[in-house]
Amino acid sequence: MPADEYVVKHIGLMQSFRLSLSSPNMRNQALRADFLMLITAMIWGTAFVAQRIGMDNIGPFLFTGLRFALGAIVLLPLLLHQGRGAARHEPFFQRGLLLGGFCMGLALTLGINLQQVGLLFTSVTNSGFITGLYVIVVPLLGLIIGQRTGMGTWLGAVLAVAGMAFLSIGENFQVASGDWIQLAGAFVWGIHVLLVSFFVSRHDAIRLAFLQFATCAVVSLALAALFEDASLNSIWLAAPALIYGGMFAVGVGYTLQVVAQKHAIASHAAIILSLEAVFAAIAGALFLDESLSLRGYFGCALMFIGMLAAQLWPRKALPSIVGSEIPQTARH
């Protein structure tokens, strides 16, 4: 969600649009957007490490709840000083807005907690790449609601399945339980993207983001109260990971992405934000001493190519849905 956190980038990406590079000013704006998206991908990719380290002291539900509570708090100033566009005309407690934030928040809660629990049983590298498969899951789920998909999606799916086999299947043809959990999470992220694509066209994106963060925080903290034990000392020990995972990956990462998408070029966004999985692998190697066999790295390469193929393969104009024109790369 996300990694990444994971998951907030969907909202801004669905509002991005292609820009003509007919003037130096537009080229400069596009380069600035690329740089901001690269920073965002780096923040989201390295957040997988924070998610893993945080669970050395507290449980996955508590970590998620506190993390998204911080993310919601970081968005508050932006929310309070909005004063423009749809936000000015739409009451905060309007039923459609609340319903959208709640539905998105429930999907976010399930997806991020699957990712968080899965990190207990698999590596940061595996988690980053398997989570990224939701960019292929989205158009496949779209088939259920009557959306068409192109050759790039099917090619990407084949490459992703082959890549996951190389990455995850062990000597005895067994797949780690954490990898299965991350794969289930990828399907939930796909559903989350479809929900966001539905509600963000009808309501203010920042308010929806705040509501889904708040919903995720409340539900996760309730689960933590039921199933986990914690102390103030353990929360204090997890504070650095919580601050990075909440304030930076959720709050700052989302804000950077929203700023960048105003001048983003869709094809650039697809490539740059897909690097989240690569940054997760680099961070896992640097901070957690993770390493893969040559077979594992080959699997990661196939999955990465599959993600890009699903997003960048030329296609005919399709009905409006995430994945038809705008890339849906992170997350967590």
Order of alpha helices (4+ residues) and beta strands (2+ residues): alpha-alpha-alpha-alpha-alpha-alpha-alpha-alpha-alpha-alpha-alpha-alpha-alpha-alpha-alpha
